Amino acid sequence: MSKYKQKIIKYLYKQDAYLSGQHIAETLNCSRVTVKKVIDQLRSDGFKIDSQSNKGYKIVQIPPEWQEDIVNIELNDCKILNRAIVQTQVDSTQLLAKSQITHDDGSFIVLSDEQTKGRGRFNREWSSLKSKGLWMSVVLRPNIPIHRMSTFNLFISLAIQQVIEDNYAIKSQIKWPNDIYIGNKKVCGFLTEMIADTDGVNAIICGIGINLNQTQDEFNQVNQDRATSINIAHGSTINPYTFLKHLIHAIEERYNQFLNMPFSEIKALYKEKSMIWDKTLTYTEGQKQIKGKAIDIQDNGFLTVISEDGELHQFMSADIEI
């Protein structure tokens, strides 16, 4: 029976209308009894499936937990990602993705409903409430020299920012190099790690955390005044599969640009979508900390900041206090 599960999910998931059990059975060359058993199993798994005589079946609600079969359906049109690994709970999608790299030489994503030890940049804790956000790591195989990686985060942050703005009509901005804000509150952050040797980059592991459906009171006390979700800004529940589909397509587009064009060609757009200009902010990179104003981004992705004493500083990946 299990071998028919993914195909039946695919048929029903892609249909707005009812689909008859007889049609499904004939298409899959199986019995209607088998179809009924799969439908019953899906219902026990949390799918709400309506059935009507002489009309058939229709999915009316998907369980809140990520469904690997459906995620892989959304990846069907993607040219850069081969498959999805979906878990109910992990310590970190980033750690799981790194553990899978030696077993899979392709490009893939790891998704989880919940992370118990999610981390952001500078090893900061990232709250990953169950079924409330997109907790994902993307593994890519670029085959590029290491120095090319300095602009990768800029392309990906632009992809995420534009998904939020273009598809949900929410004004969002980038805090260089890779945080996304709505107003003065953070909605997304990501970190990028790579596996490389002297020949170049063998793999990129990009861990992305996006707050989708939290309400304001679901953020802990520390994050009440500095975090938000797309749900809060949009005023309605966000369909995670729709958001994921938009995001995968946007990442694919920007990743292809990253591989095939210099950052200088999208630099003006990136600067337009950035939120750090004309502000005196604190910049910390390693042991270095200054207060100053960002004045430009270089073609290699480095940020140029003028400190309060008039000195120019270059940052590769600073922590910025807004």
Secondary structure, DSSP 4 states (H G I P E B T S, - for coil): -HHHHHHHHHHHHT-SS-B-HHHHHHHHT--HHHHHHHHHHHHHTT-EEEEETTTEEEEEE--SS--HHHHHHHTTT-SS--EEEEEEEES-HHHHHHHHTTT--S-EEEEEEEESS-B-GGG-B----TTTEEEEEEEE---B-GGGGGGHHHHHHHHHHHHHHHHH----EEETTTEEEETTEEEEEEEEEEEEETTEEEEEEEEEEEE-S--GGGS-GGGTTTB--HHHHHTS---HHHHHHHHHHHHHHHHHHHHHS-GGGTHHHHHHTBS-BT--EEEEETTEEEEEEEEEE-TTSPEEEEETTS-EEEESS-EEE-
